């Protein structure tokens, strides 16, 4: 048990070095430029450390520009679409164990059944998850993580944080991410180190490559765009799809609605 605990921490710490810039593209990919309706729930996070956060954001962007993005662009060029989609499906399928565990912790029986069904169908009939057959069986993914679990039970988000390498976060989100990796059961347990580290690297490069087209969504102040997209996305997930208003938007900024994907 102790060996498993430290192995997870080892993989977590090393794999974060490959996460540079990923949250920037991810936030833009999940943002849709549509106004939030009146009466929608408000995101109650704040950004008291904006000066420091912007410095970290520039650091992450620089490393992404010179390290991760070039690798992702090469990967996108040489990988056939069907292989690229299959790799994405494979890694998404591994997340279903996390979705199942957190659905149970949030007392969401239906979501737990969906997660278990998706993992079973995709593993058995989808060649270990290479094909997403569960969606064809009308079992769309319902992402759940421990940060959402904390929010479900009333834990506050805390201030907005831009973390070196890890990107947009908050105390609740970061604590949930660490818990998911270190404590909760995962399909990654079946993968032995150092193979798991290599697999994490492929997962991150694949994700970054998939997000390259979404960079065209970014407009205006990139830092504010990413911050708004992240905060709304997290609140959207915690409230199971309820749309939220952006407290940081001004008369010159467009509101964002984040869709589940």
C-alpha positions in Angstrom: 0.0 0.0 0.0 2.8 2.4 0.9 4.6 1.5 -2.3 1.5 2.3 -4.4 1.0 5.6 -2.6 4.6 6.8 -3.3 4.5 5.5 -6.9 1.4 7.5 -7.6 3.0 10.6 -6.1 6.1 10.0 -8.3 4.1 9.7 -11.5 2.0 12.7 -10.5 5.0 14.9 -9.9 6.9 13.9 -13.0 3.9 14.0 -15.3 3.1 17.6 -14.3 6.2 18.6 -16.1 4.5 17.6 -19.4 1.3 19.6 -18.6 2.8 23.0 -19.6 0.3 25.0 -21.6 -2.4 22.3 -21.7 -4.9 24.2 -19.6 -4.8 27.2 -22.0 -5.9 25.2 -25.0 -8.3 23.2 -22.9 -10.1 26.2 -21.5 -10.5 27.7 -24.9 -11.8 24.5 -26.4 -14.5 24.2 -23.7 -15.6 27.8 -24.1 -18.5 28.7 -26.4 -19.1 32.4 -27.0 -22.8 32.6 -26.1 -24.3 34.8 -23.5 -25.4 33.3 -20.2 -29.1 33.6 -19.4 -30.4 36.0 -16.8 -30.8 34.3 -13.4 -28.0 31.8 -14.0 -25.9 30.9 -11.0 -22.9 33.1 -10.4 -19.3 32.0 -10.1 -18.1 33.1 -6.7 -14.4 32.7 -7.1 -12.1 35.7 -6.8 -8.6 36.5 -8.2 -6.8 38.4 -5.4 -3.4 37.1 -6.7 -3.8 38.4 -10.3 -0.3 40.0 -10.4 1.4 36.7 -9.5 -1.0 34.6 -11.5 -0.2 36.6 -14.7 3.6 36.0 -14.2 3.0 32.3 -13.8 0.7 32.4 -16.8 3.4 33.9 -19.0 5.9 31.3 -17.7 3.5 28.5 -18.7 2.8 30.1 -22.1 6.5 30.4 -22.9 7.2 26.8 -22.1 4.2 25.6 -24.1 5.3 27.7 -27.1 8.8 26.2 -27.1 8.3 22.7 -25.7 4.8 21.1 -25.6 3.1 22.7 -28.6 5.9 21.8 -31.2 5.7 18.2 -30.0 1.9 18.2 -30.2 2.0 19.7 -33.7 4.4 17.0 -34.9 2.2 14.3 -33.3 -0.9 15.8 -35.0 0.9 15.8 -38.4 2.2 12.2 -38.4 -0.7 10.5 -36.6 -3.7 9.3 -38.7 -7.0 10.6 -37.6 -8.4 7.2 -36.6 -5.4 6.4 -34.5 -5.5 9.9 -32.9 -9.2 9.4 -32.0 -8.6 5.9 -30.7 -5.8 7.1 -28.4 -8.0 9.8 -27.1 -10.8 7.3 -26.5 -8.5 4.9 -24.7 -7.3 7.4 -22.2 -10.9 8.7 -21.7 -11.9 5.2 -20.9 -9.4 5.0 -18.1 -11.0 8.0 -16.5 -14.3 6.1 -16.0 -13.0 4.5 -12.8 -12.5 8.0 -11.4 -16.0 9.0 -12.7 -17.5 6.0 -11.0 -15.8 6.6 -7.7 -16.7 10.2 -7.5 -20.3 9.6 -8.6 -20.7 7.2 -5.7 -19.2 9.8 -3.3 -21.7 12.3 -4.6 -24.6 9.8 -4.2 -25.3 10.0 -7.9 -26.5 6.5 -8.6 -27.4 7.0 -12.2 -24.1 8.6 -13.1 -22.3 5.7 -11.3 -24.2 3.2 -13.4 -23.4 5.2 -16.6 -19.6 5.2 -15.7 -19.6 1.5 -14.9 -21.5 0.8 -18.2 -19.2 2.9 -20.3 -16.1 1.3 -18.9 -17.5 -2.2 -19.4 -18.8 -1.6 -23.0 -15.7 0.3 -24.1 -13.3 -2.2 -22.6 -15.0 -5.3 -23.8 -16.5 -4.3 -27.1 -14.4 -1.2 -27.9 -11.0 -3.0 -27.9 -9.9 -1.8 -24.4 -11.5 1.6 -25.0 -9.9 2.3 -28.5 -13.5 2.7 -29.8 -16.2 4.6 -27.9 -19.0 2.2 -28.4 -20.7 3.3 -25.1 -21.8 6.6 -26.7 -23.6 4.6 -29.4 -25.4 2.8 -26.6 -26.6 6.2 -25.5 -24.2 6.3 -22.5 -22.5 9.7 -22.9 -19.6 10.5 -20.6 -20.4 12.2 -17.3 -17.1 13.5 -16.0 -16.8 13.6 -12.2 -13.7 14.3 -10.1 -13.0 14.8 -6.5 -12.9 18.6 -6.9 -16.5 18.3 -8.0 -17.2 16.0 -5.1 -15.9 18.7 -2.7 -18.1 21.3 -4.4 -21.1 19.0 -4.2 -20.7 18.7 -0.4 -20.4 22.5 0.0 -16.6 23.2 0.0 -15.8 26.6 -1.4 -13.6 27.0 -4.4 -11.2 29.5 -2.8 -9.2 32.1 -4.8 -8.3 31.5 -8.4 -4.7 30.3 -8.8 -2.5 29.9 -11.8 0.0 27.2 -11.0 3.4 26.6 -12.6 3.1 23.8 -15.2 -0.4 22.8 -14.0 -2.2 26.0 -15.2 -5.6 27.3 -14.0 -6.7 26.0 -10.6 -8.1 26.7 -7.2 -7.5 25.2 -3.7 -10.5 23.0 -4.2 -9.6 22.0 -7.7 -6.0 21.2 -6.9 -6.9 19.3 -3.7 -9.4 17.3 -5.7 -6.9 16.5 -8.5 -4.3 15.3 -6.0 -6.9 13.1 -4.3 -8.0 11.6 -7.5 -4.4 10.7 -8.4 -3.1 9.6 -5.1 -6.1 8.2 -3.1 -9.0 7.1 -5.3 -8.9 3.8 -7.3 -7.8 4.2 -10.9 -7.4 2.1 -14.0 -3.8 3.3 -14.0 -3.1 1.0 -11.1 -2.9 -1.8 -13.7 0.0 0.0 -15.4 3.5 -0.5 -13.8 6.1 2.3 -13.6 8.0 3.4 -15.7 5.5 2.4 -18.3 2.8 4.5 -16.7 5.0 7.6 -17.0 5.4 7.0 -20.7 1.7 6.5 -21.1 1.0 9.7 -19.2 3.3 11.5 -21.6 1.4 10.2 -24.6 -1.9 11.1 -23.1 -0.8 14.7 -22.5 0.7 15.1 -26.0 -2.5 13.6 -27.5 -4.7 16.0 -25.5 -2.6 19.0 -26.4 -2.7 18.0 -30.1 -6.5 17.7 -30.0 -6.7 21.2 -28.6 -4.7 23.0 -31.2 -7.7 23.9 -33.5 -9.4 25.4 -30.4 -6.8 28.1 -30.0 -8.8 30.2 -32.6 -11.5 30.7 -29.9 -9.1 32.8 -27.8 -9.7 36.5 -28.1 -8.7 39.6 -26.2 -6.7 39.3 -23.0 -5.7 35.6 -23.0 -5.2 35.5 -19.3 -8.8 36.7 -18.6 -10.2 34.5 -21.3 -8.6 31.4 -19.7 -9.5 32.4 -16.2 -13.2 33.0 -17.1 -13.4 29.8 -19.1 -11.8 27.7 -16.3 -14.1 29.1 -13.6 -17.2 28.7 -15.6 -16.3 25.2 -16.7 -15.7 24.1 -13.1 -18.9 25.6 -11.9 -20.8 24.1 -14.9 -19.5 20.6 -13.9 -20.2 21.0 -10.2 -23.8 22.1 -11.0 -24.3 19.3 -13.5 -24.8 21.6 -16.5 -26.4 24.6 -14.9 -25.2 27.7 -16.8 -23.3 30.4 -14.9 -22.6 34.0 -15.2 -19.1 35.4 -15.4 -18.3 37.9 -12.5 -15.1 39.0 -14.3 -16.7 40.0 -17.5 -17.1 43.7 -18.4 -19.1 45.6 -20.9 -16.4 45.0 -23.5 -16.1 41.2 -22.8 -18.3 38.5 -24.1 -19.9 36.1 -21.6 -18.9 32.5 -21.9 -21.0 29.4 -21.7 -19.1 26.2 -21.3 -20.5 23.0 -22.7 -19.8 19.5 -21.5 -17.8 17.6 -24.0 
